Every structure is written in C-alpha cells, then in structure tokens.
Amino acid sequence: MHASEIMSAPVYVIEPAENVARARNLMFRHGISRLLVVTNDMLTGIITKKDLAYRLRQSEPSWRRRPIDQIPVSVLMVTDPITIAPDTTIRDVARLMVNEGVSSLPVVEEGTLIGIVTKSDLMRSSLVGRIRGAVGDLMEDVTTVSRYHSLDHVVNLISERNDKLVVINNDGTLAGIITESNLAFFEYAAGDVLDKDVTMLRKEVPAGRKAYRHVRDVTFIAEDVMSSPVETIGADSLVGEAVARMRERAINSLVVAENDELIGILKRDDIIREVAR
C-alpha cells in the first residue's frame, strides 16, 4: 500500500501574505488541521492548528497577541516541509511521521503538489486494521490539569509535553479534555478580557482538612477551552474497537478509565507508532 492510495486530494492552500484569521477560518470551515502554503504555485511552507494554538499564551508580549487578522501566515508557518513521493509505502510514511515529529506529509510528483497524507489518512489504512492486542498494551500515562488552571499554564504544558491534557474536577473526577484543536479554534482576541474569581480545593495545613480558598483572578482558564464529555474506553478493550470509535467520532484519542478511575490515554500517535514498527 502506498501514499497515493490514502492521500487526501485536492489540498487546501493559502499564500504566505494572507492573514492567520483566514487560515484559521479555512481550517474550521473545512474540518482540517493544516494548510499548505504556496508561492507562485510552489510549496513553501505549512501552517497547522498547533501553530495557531501555541500563540495563545496570555503572558506573551502584546505584539505576539495582536488580532490574528493582522498576523501574516508567514510569521507562524513552518518553511520547507518534508515531502514524499506518491509511491512511498505506508510503513515508511508512518516512520517519517514518528521520526520527524510531523503530523502530515505533502505528496509531490515531479515537482507538482498532488496531495497530502495526514495521520487521519493513516488511521484509515489497512495496516492499522491489522493491529492486535488490548488498549492497555498501547496506552500512555495521562497528563492532567485542574479545570481552574490558567490558559497560560495549559498552553505551556501542552507545548512542553506535546500532548493532550485531561481536565479534572476538584474531587478528581473527569471534567474534560484539551487538545490543540481546542486551543486553535478557541474564540480568543487580544484585549478581550474576562476576569474570573477562581477558587480551588486546598489543604489548610499539610495532611490537614481540605477547604476551598480564593486563589487569584485569571482571564481564561482550562474549563473555557476544554471539550466535554470525554470519550472513555476500558484497558481490556481491543485496539480495533478503539480505532473504530476514533474513526466514527472523528477524534484522535480515548481516555482509558476503569470504575471511574482515570488510568491512561490511548492516542492516535500510539497506533501510528505500531504501524511504523
């Protein structure tokens, strides 16, 4: 099986001088996570929802947080993206994505852009359907945040871990999940400030009784950007069932829980790593 058999075509493109707001709107409208950047019909870069998501740090200098309709795509795009030929094997595509840390590979034939292979395309390949075993064999540890953590903390943690975040309530129960999509498509504009009076559950003294207390005023917090409810699956469930649910619901992760206890997360990346082996 080759890249040409699973690639998406035609591709959505944008020019480097166009603004980030247009890029974001195109992604949202067409349900895609990236745009290829072209200059005079030549591929020069790529901009993804990750590039949009990471600019939401509220502590960044004001010039970094100016309205996105004033930021050209060229500021955020990645230049000279890695490309593949249409006859590249699916396993080699998976290996490239894993080794290079990319989520998509433009397909170029004799200098002409003809398509793109994304992780979502890989999930529809026959190699993924051949993976056997239980969810617990592939799942990872999960990174959690409180629903009251600041947006700055959320963005810093996601970029630091290059990972999704599971949001928990004060009592430890599951509240939601935050992905790059949540951040990229969050309705945020520079200067749009809504302070919140946040309280969290804290122990008054070490090993003492927990009590609610005021923490601080923040602008945006985790619960503002999270998705809820969260799709969960058991550790004993088959990987094939997990893949089918991801495809059906157009999601790229499932939180693994047993008896309401959070024990891990199965991500699309875990499955693609299996394909790459």
C-alpha positions as CSV (number, residue, x, y, z in Angstrom):
1,M,0.0,0.0,0.0
2,H,1.3,3.4,-1.0
3,A,0.8,7.1,-0.1
4,S,-1.2,7.7,-3.3
5,E,-3.8,5.2,-2.2
6,I,-4.6,7.0,1.1
7,M,-3.7,10.7,0.5
8,S,-6.2,13.5,0.6
9,A,-6.6,15.5,-2.6
10,P,-7.0,18.2,-3.7
11,V,-5.3,20.1,-0.9
12,Y,-6.3,23.3,0.7
13,V,-3.7,26.0,0.2
14,I,-3.0,29.6,1.3
15,E,-0.4,32.2,0.5
16,P,2.2,33.5,3.0
17,A,0.9,37.1,2.8
18,E,-2.7,36.1,3.8
19,N,-3.6,36.6,7.5
20,V,-3.8,34.0,10.2
21,A,-7.5,34.7,10.7
22,R,-8.2,33.4,7.2
23,A,-6.1,30.3,7.8
24,R,-8.0,29.6,11.0
25,N,-11.4,30.1,9.3
26,L,-10.4,27.8,6.4
27,M,-9.3,25.1,8.8
28,F,-12.5,25.4,10.9
29,R,-14.8,25.6,7.8
30,H,-13.4,22.5,6.1
31,G,-12.7,20.5,9.3
32,I,-8.9,20.3,8.6
33,S,-5.8,20.8,10.8
34,R,-3.4,22.3,8.3
35,L,-3.0,24.4,5.2
36,L,-0.1,24.1,2.7
37,V,1.5,27.5,1.9
38,V,2.2,28.2,-1.7
39,T,4.0,30.9,-3.5
40,N,3.6,31.1,-7.3
41,D,2.2,27.5,-7.2
42,M,5.3,26.3,-5.4
43,L,5.1,24.7,-2.0
44,T,7.0,26.9,0.5
45,G,5.5,26.0,3.9
46,I,2.8,24.6,6.1
47,I,0.7,26.1,8.9
48,T,-1.1,23.8,11.3
49,K,-3.6,24.2,14.2
50,K,-0.6,23.6,16.5
51,D,1.0,26.8,15.2
52,L,-2.2,28.7,16.0
53,A,-2.7,27.0,19.4
54,Y,0.7,27.9,20.8
55,R,0.2,31.7,20.2
56,L,-2.5,31.9,22.9
57,R,-0.1,32.5,25.8
58,Q,-1.6,35.5,27.6
59,S,1.8,36.4,29.1
60,E,3.4,36.8,25.7
61,P,4.4,40.4,24.7
62,S,1.5,42.3,23.3
63,W,2.8,42.2,19.7
64,R,2.5,38.4,19.8
65,R,-1.1,38.7,20.9
66,R,-2.3,41.2,18.3
67,P,-5.5,40.3,16.5
68,I,-5.0,37.3,14.2
69,D,-6.3,39.3,11.2
70,Q,-3.1,41.4,11.5
71,I,-0.7,38.5,11.5
72,P,0.5,37.1,8.2
73,V,0.7,33.3,7.7
74,S,4.4,33.7,7.0
75,V,5.0,34.5,10.7
76,L,3.7,31.2,12.0
77,M,4.2,28.8,9.2
78,V,6.9,26.1,9.1
79,T,9.1,26.6,6.0
80,D,10.3,23.8,3.6
81,P,8.1,21.0,4.9
82,I,9.2,17.4,4.4
83,T,7.6,15.9,1.3
84,I,7.1,12.3,0.0
85,A,6.5,10.7,-3.4
86,P,3.2,9.0,-4.3
87,D,4.9,5.6,-4.3
88,T,6.2,5.9,-0.7
89,T,5.0,2.9,1.4
90,I,2.5,3.4,4.2
91,R,5.0,2.0,6.7
92,D,7.7,4.5,5.5
93,V,5.1,7.3,5.8
94,A,4.4,6.2,9.4
95,R,8.1,6.0,10.2
96,L,8.7,9.5,8.8
97,M,5.9,11.0,10.9
98,V,7.3,9.3,14.1
99,N,11.0,10.1,13.5
100,E,10.5,13.7,12.3
101,G,7.6,14.5,14.7
102,V,5.2,15.7,11.9
103,S,1.5,15.1,11.5
104,S,1.3,15.3,7.7
105,L,3.4,14.9,4.6
106,P,2.7,16.7,1.3
107,V,2.8,14.4,-1.7
108,V,4.8,15.8,-4.6
109,E,5.3,14.2,-8.1
110,E,7.8,15.7,-10.4
111,G,7.7,19.0,-8.6
112,T,3.9,19.2,-8.6
113,L,1.9,19.1,-5.3
114,I,-0.8,16.4,-5.8
115,G,-2.0,15.6,-2.3
116,I,-1.2,15.2,1.4
117,V,-1.1,12.3,3.8
118,T,-2.1,13.1,7.4
119,K,-2.3,10.9,10.5
120,S,-6.1,10.7,9.9
121,D,-5.4,9.2,6.5
122,L,-3.0,6.7,8.1
123,M,-5.8,5.7,10.5
124,R,-7.9,4.6,7.5
125,S,-5.1,2.3,6.1
126,S,-5.2,-1.5,6.2
127,L,-2.1,-1.6,8.3
128,V,-3.9,0.0,11.2
129,G,-6.7,-2.6,10.9
130,R,-4.1,-5.4,11.4
131,I,-3.0,-4.2,14.9
132,R,-4.0,-6.7,17.5
133,G,-4.0,-6.6,21.3
134,A,-5.7,-4.6,24.1
135,V,-5.9,-0.9,24.7
136,G,-3.9,-1.3,27.9
137,D,-0.9,-2.6,25.8
138,L,-0.6,0.7,23.9
139,M,-1.9,3.4,26.3
140,E,0.2,6.0,27.8
141,D,0.2,7.9,31.1
142,V,-2.1,10.9,31.1
143,T,-1.2,14.5,31.9
144,T,-3.9,16.2,34.0
145,V,-4.8,19.8,34.9
146,S,-7.4,21.3,37.1
147,R,-10.4,22.9,35.4
148,Y,-9.2,26.2,37.0
149,H,-5.7,26.3,35.7
150,S,-4.9,29.4,33.7
151,L,-4.7,29.3,29.9
152,D,-1.0,30.2,30.1
153,H,-0.4,27.1,32.2
154,V,-2.4,25.0,29.7
155,V,-0.6,26.2,26.6
156,N,2.8,25.9,28.3
157,L,2.1,22.3,29.4
158,I,0.7,21.2,26.0
159,S,3.7,22.7,24.2
160,E,6.2,21.3,26.7
161,R,4.7,17.8,26.7
162,N,3.5,17.9,23.0
163,D,0.5,16.2,24.4
164,K,-3.2,16.4,25.2
165,L,-4.4,17.4,28.7
166,V,-7.2,15.7,30.7
167,V,-9.1,18.1,32.9
168,I,-10.2,17.0,36.3
169,N,-12.6,18.5,38.9
170,N,-11.6,19.3,42.4
171,D,-12.8,15.8,43.5
172,G,-10.6,14.1,40.9
173,T,-13.4,13.2,38.6
174,L,-13.1,13.6,34.8
175,A,-14.2,17.1,33.6
176,G,-13.0,17.3,30.0
177,I,-10.1,17.2,27.6
178,I,-7.9,19.8,25.9
179,T,-6.3,19.3,22.5
180,E,-4.5,21.5,20.1
181,S,-7.9,21.9,18.3
182,N,-9.5,23.3,21.4
183,L,-6.8,26.0,21.6
184,A,-6.5,26.7,17.9
185,F,-10.3,27.3,17.4
186,F,-10.9,29.0,20.8
187,E,-12.6,32.3,20.3
188,Y,-9.9,34.5,21.7
189,A,-9.0,38.0,20.6
190,A,-6.3,40.3,22.0
191,G,-7.8,42.7,24.5
192,D,-10.9,40.5,25.1
193,V,-10.5,40.2,28.9
194,L,-12.9,38.5,31.2
195,D,-11.5,38.1,34.7
196,K,-12.7,35.2,36.9
197,D,-12.6,34.8,40.6
198,V,-11.2,31.3,40.9
199,T,-11.3,29.1,44.0
200,M,-9.6,25.7,44.3
201,L,-9.7,22.9,46.9
202,R,-6.5,23.2,49.0
203,K,-5.4,21.7,52.4
204,E,-5.2,24.4,55.1
205,V,-2.1,22.6,56.6
206,P,-0.1,19.6,55.4
207,A,-2.2,16.4,55.9
208,G,-5.0,18.6,57.2
209,R,-8.6,19.1,56.1
210,K,-9.2,20.3,52.6
211,A,-11.0,23.6,52.2
212,Y,-11.9,26.0,49.4
213,R,-10.0,29.2,49.2
214,H,-9.6,32.0,46.8
215,V,-6.6,31.7,44.5
216,R,-6.4,34.6,42.1
217,D,-8.1,36.4,39.3
218,V,-7.4,35.0,35.8
219,T,-8.5,35.8,32.3
220,F,-9.2,32.4,30.7
221,I,-8.9,29.0,32.3
222,A,-8.9,25.4,31.3
223,E,-12.7,24.9,31.6
224,D,-13.1,27.7,29.0
225,V,-11.3,25.7,26.3
226,M,-11.9,22.0,27.2
227,S,-14.2,19.6,25.4
228,S,-16.8,17.7,27.5
229,P,-18.0,15.0,27.9
230,V,-14.9,12.8,27.2
231,E,-14.9,9.6,25.3
232,T,-13.6,6.8,27.5
233,I,-12.7,3.1,26.9
234,G,-11.6,0.2,29.1
235,A,-8.0,-1.0,29.2
236,D,-9.2,-4.5,28.3
237,S,-11.0,-3.3,25.1
238,L,-9.4,-4.3,21.8
239,V,-7.3,-1.8,19.9
240,G,-9.6,-2.5,16.9
241,E,-12.6,-1.2,18.8
242,A,-10.7,1.9,19.9
243,V,-9.7,2.6,16.2
244,A,-13.3,2.1,15.1
245,R,-14.5,4.6,17.7
246,M,-11.9,7.2,16.8
247,R,-12.8,6.9,13.2
248,E,-16.6,7.1,13.8
249,R,-16.3,10.1,16.2
250,A,-13.5,11.8,14.2
251,I,-11.3,12.0,17.4
252,N,-7.7,11.1,17.9
253,S,-7.7,9.9,21.5
254,L,-9.6,8.0,24.1
255,V,-9.2,8.3,27.8
256,V,-8.8,5.0,29.5
257,A,-10.8,4.6,32.7
258,E,-11.8,1.7,34.9
259,N,-14.6,2.0,37.5
260,D,-14.5,5.8,37.2
261,E,-10.7,5.8,37.8
262,L,-8.5,7.6,35.3
263,I,-5.6,5.2,34.3
264,G,-4.3,6.4,31.0
265,I,-4.9,7.6,27.4
266,L,-4.8,5.9,24.0
267,K,-3.8,8.3,21.3
268,R,-3.6,8.1,17.5
269,D,0.1,8.5,17.8
270,D,0.4,5.3,19.8
271,I,-1.3,3.5,17.0
272,I,0.8,5.1,14.3
273,R,4.0,4.0,16.2
274,E,2.8,0.5,15.9
275,V,2.4,0.8,12.1
276,A,5.9,2.3,12.0
277,R,7.5,-0.8,13.6
